[in-house]
């Protein structure tokens, strides 16, 4: 273990946790210093919204802080059902299942739904939770070139009983697949399409319904969808949504669901409030997309990845360079973490810039000015 840690440190790949003293959305405080935050996933600024925080406190007073058990024993509370009903009403699913994290939800989705004899076809840049879920399933795993329809077609031709898995917004590159074209291919081969929309929920589509809705696809066209509450909704936990048959099957055979303590009831009360604000306050999405357009316009001369989402990647290649630039930005009062392998492929270390509805025009101007000087 010591040898592995030493090798990772020598390669400039050792991760170290940072303890925040205070988080207030666009600004965070670390070791007595305040920084503009361009590394968080609180896209709509809901994590510190007073109405959400009040709902959290009232939920704790009404239901208690913890659920006290797994959902099939004593952990399912009235507010869990209220959250499930809220999600179905918002997103159009017949039924949903709640999980403690997006990682657990993705593991359950792939490990449980993919059977022996099936082939899971995953986009090359799929999240680690999807890769691990596929590796621990009884199905064969094959990966196709990122967002490539021709590569997917070739994989479908070679696959036995294929299931196709992709993301609505890819967490490191910030781009999206053509879901309509993928769905058309899947129908030709009778392959279910499974979607991880962690970074699309709340941000894209009418009322923030997500990437599929933004592309004109109704939830019933997909086999199932995973998304979480820790990104645009500003809280924690996750869900898988789909038909009653799919969700009933996951309830009976999904080990992460069966054997894990249910979500905190207080958290569920806060998520319900966050969803209501997300649906009803379209100005949050309008401001976010305005900030994205402003950043892209100001940073047009920088070597950014092609992304129209809140995730903007500035690939630097070398891990040492990425770390050095991150450190220099901190000196200018900007918190922007370096992302290195194995989170991203070797040779593609980067600064992963994330934008929020809370950022001001001046914040974005300062960021671009500092990036331009460093690049």
SVG drawing of the C-alpha trace seen along z (x, -y; Angstrom):
<svg xmlns="http://www.w3.org/2000/svg" viewBox="-48 -43 56 59">
<polyline fill="none" stroke="black" stroke-width="0.4" points="0.0,0.0 2.8,-2.4 4.5,-1.6 1.3,-2.3 0.8,-5.6 4.4,-6.6 4.1,-5.9 0.9,-7.9 2.5,-10.9 5.6,-10.7 3.3,-10.9 1.5,-14.0 -1.7,-12.0 -2.1,-11.8 -5.5,-13.1 -5.9,-15.1 -9.1,-16.2 -9.7,-19.8 -11.9,-20.9 -14.1,-23.9 -14.7,-26.3 -17.7,-27.8 -19.7,-27.3 -22.0,-30.0 -22.4,-29.0 -20.2,-31.2 -17.7,-31.7 -16.1,-29.2 -13.7,-29.6 -10.6,-27.5 -7.9,-28.0 -9.1,-31.5 -9.1,-32.6 -12.1,-33.2 -12.2,-32.0 -14.6,-32.3 -15.8,-28.8 -15.6,-27.4 -15.4,-23.7 -18.8,-22.9 -21.9,-21.2 -24.4,-23.5 -25.5,-24.8 -28.7,-26.5 -27.6,-27.8 -30.1,-25.7 -27.7,-24.2 -27.9,-27.3 -31.4,-28.6 -33.2,-29.6 -36.4,-27.8 -34.5,-24.6 -32.7,-24.9 -35.9,-25.6 -37.5,-22.6 -34.5,-20.5 -34.9,-21.8 -38.7,-21.3 -38.2,-17.8 -35.9,-16.9 -38.4,-18.2 -41.3,-16.3 -39.7,-13.0 -36.4,-12.8 -32.8,-13.0 -32.4,-9.4 -34.6,-6.8 -33.6,-4.1 -33.5,-1.2 -33.5,0.2 -36.5,-0.8 -38.0,2.7 -37.8,3.0 -38.4,-0.2 -36.8,-2.9 -39.6,-3.9 -41.4,-7.0 -44.3,-9.0 -41.9,-11.7 -40.0,-9.1 -43.3,-8.4 -44.0,-12.1 -40.6,-12.5 -41.2,-9.6 -44.6,-10.9 -43.0,-14.4 -40.4,-12.9 -42.9,-10.9 -45.1,-14.0 -42.1,-16.1 -40.4,-13.7 -43.2,-11.4 -42.0,-8.1 -44.4,-5.4 -42.3,-4.7 -39.0,-5.6 -36.7,-4.1 -34.6,-6.2 -30.9,-5.6 -28.2,-7.1 -26.0,-8.1 -25.7,-8.2 -22.9,-5.6 -25.2,-3.2 -28.1,-3.9 -25.9,-3.2 -24.4,-0.1 -27.9,1.3 -29.2,0.3 -26.5,2.2 -25.8,5.1 -29.4,5.9 -30.9,5.3 -28.0,6.8 -28.1,10.6 -25.8,13.4 -25.8,13.5 -26.4,9.8 -23.8,7.3 -23.6,3.9 -22.4,1.3 -21.0,-1.8 -19.8,-5.1 -16.0,-5.2 -16.2,-8.2 -18.9,-6.7 -18.6,-7.6 -16.7,-5.2 -20.0,-4.2 -21.3,-2.9 -18.1,-1.1 -17.9,0.6 -21.6,1.5 -21.0,3.2 -17.9,5.0 -19.7,6.4 -22.7,7.5 -23.1,11.0 -23.1,9.3 -20.3,8.8 -18.9,5.2 -17.9,3.5 -17.2,-0.2 -17.7,-2.3 -16.0,-5.5 -17.3,-8.6 -20.6,-9.9 -19.9,-8.0 -23.0,-6.7 -20.9,-4.7 -19.0,-3.0 -22.3,-2.2 -23.7,-0.7 -20.7,1.5 -21.0,2.6 -24.7,3.3 -23.9,5.5 -21.4,7.6 -23.3,7.7 -25.5,10.5 -28.6,9.1 -27.3,5.6 -28.2,2.9 -26.9,-0.6 -25.7,-3.0 -24.9,-6.6 -24.9,-9.9 -27.0,-13.0 -24.1,-15.4 -20.7,-13.8 -19.2,-14.9 -15.6,-15.7 -16.2,-16.9 -19.6,-18.6 -21.0,-17.4 -24.1,-15.4 -25.0,-12.5 -27.6,-12.7 -30.2,-10.7 -32.7,-10.6 -30.2,-9.0 -29.1,-6.6 -32.7,-5.7 -33.4,-5.0 -30.4,-2.6 -31.5,-0.9 -35.0,-0.3 -33.5,1.3 -31.6,3.8 -34.3,4.1 -31.7,2.8 -32.9,1.0 -31.4,-2.5 -30.3,-3.4 -29.5,-7.0 -27.4,-8.6 -28.6,-12.2 -26.8,-13.3 -25.6,-16.6 -28.6,-17.2 -31.4,-17.0 -32.5,-20.5 -30.4,-22.2 -31.8,-21.1 -35.2,-20.9 -38.6,-22.5 -38.9,-22.8 -35.4,-21.3 -36.7,-17.8 -33.3,-16.9 -31.4,-16.0 -33.9,-13.6 -36.7,-16.2 -34.5,-18.9 -34.1,-16.6 -37.9,-16.0 -37.8,-12.4 -40.3,-11.3 -39.2,-9.3 -41.1,-6.2 -38.9,-6.0 -36.0,-5.1 -35.7,-1.8 -34.7,-3.6 -33.0,-6.8 -30.7,-7.5 -30.2,-11.0 -29.2,-12.4 -30.0,-15.2 -26.4,-16.3 -25.9,-18.4 -28.4,-21.0 -30.8,-20.2 -28.0,-21.0 -28.5,-18.2 -27.7,-14.4 -29.1,-11.1 -30.3,-9.7 -33.1,-7.8 -33.7,-5.4 -36.9,-6.0 -38.7,-3.8 -41.8,-1.6 -43.5,0.1 -42.1,3.4 -38.5,2.2 -38.7,0.5 -40.5,3.5 -37.8,5.7 -35.1,3.4 -37.0,3.4 -36.9,7.2 -33.4,7.9 -31.3,4.7 -29.0,5.4 -27.8,1.8 -31.5,0.8 -32.5,3.8 -29.5,3.8 -28.8,0.0 -30.3,-2.4 -32.9,-4.6 -32.3,-8.3 -32.7,-10.7 -36.4,-11.8 -35.2,-15.4 -33.1,-15.3 -36.1,-14.0 -38.2,-17.0 -35.4,-19.4 -35.2,-17.6 -39.0,-18.1 -38.6,-21.8 -35.6,-22.0 -37.6,-20.3 -40.5,-22.8 -38.1,-25.7 -36.2,-24.1 -39.5,-23.6 -41.0,-27.0 -38.0,-29.4 -36.9,-29.2 -34.8,-32.3 -32.2,-30.1 -31.7,-28.1 -31.9,-31.3 -29.1,-32.9 -27.0,-29.8 -27.3,-29.5 -26.6,-33.3 -23.4,-32.7 -22.4,-29.8 -22.9,-31.9 -20.9,-34.8 -18.1,-32.5 -17.9,-30.9 -17.9,-34.3 -15.2,-35.8 -13.0,-32.6 -13.4,-32.0 -9.6,-32.2 -8.9,-29.6 -8.5,-25.8 -11.8,-24.7 -13.6,-21.5 -16.8,-21.8 -19.5,-22.1 -22.7,-24.1 -23.3,-22.9 -22.2,-24.2 -19.1,-22.0 -16.3,-23.6 -13.1,-21.7 -9.7,-23.3 -7.4,-20.3 -3.7,-20.9 -2.4,-17.4 0.3,-17.3 -0.8,-16.8 2.0,-19.0 0.9,-21.9 -2.7,-21.4 -1.7,-21.4 0.5,-24.5 -2.3,-26.4 -4.7,-25.5 -2.3,-26.8 -1.8,-30.0 -5.5,-30.6 -5.9,-30.2 -3.4,-33.0 -5.7,-35.1 -8.7,-34.1 -10.2,-31.5 -10.9,-27.9 -10.5,-25.7 -9.3,-22.1 -7.0,-20.2 -8.6,-17.0 -6.0,-14.2 -5.9,-10.6 -7.4,-8.2 -10.5,-10.4 -9.7,-11.4 -7.7,-9.5 -3.9,-9.7 -2.5,-12.8 -5.7,-14.8 -5.3,-16.4 -7.4,-19.5 -9.1,-22.3 -12.8,-21.4 -14.6,-24.8 -18.2,-24.6 -20.5,-27.6 -23.4,-28.5 -26.5,-30.7 -24.9,-32.5 -21.8,-33.7 -21.7,-37.4 -20.5,-38.9 -17.5,-40.2 -16.7,-36.7 -16.6,-35.3 -14.5,-38.2 -12.0,-37.7 -11.8,-33.9 -11.3,-34.4 -8.7,-37.1 -6.7,-34.8 -7.0,-31.8 -5.8,-33.8 -2.7,-35.0 -1.8,-31.5 -2.5,-29.7"/>
</svg>
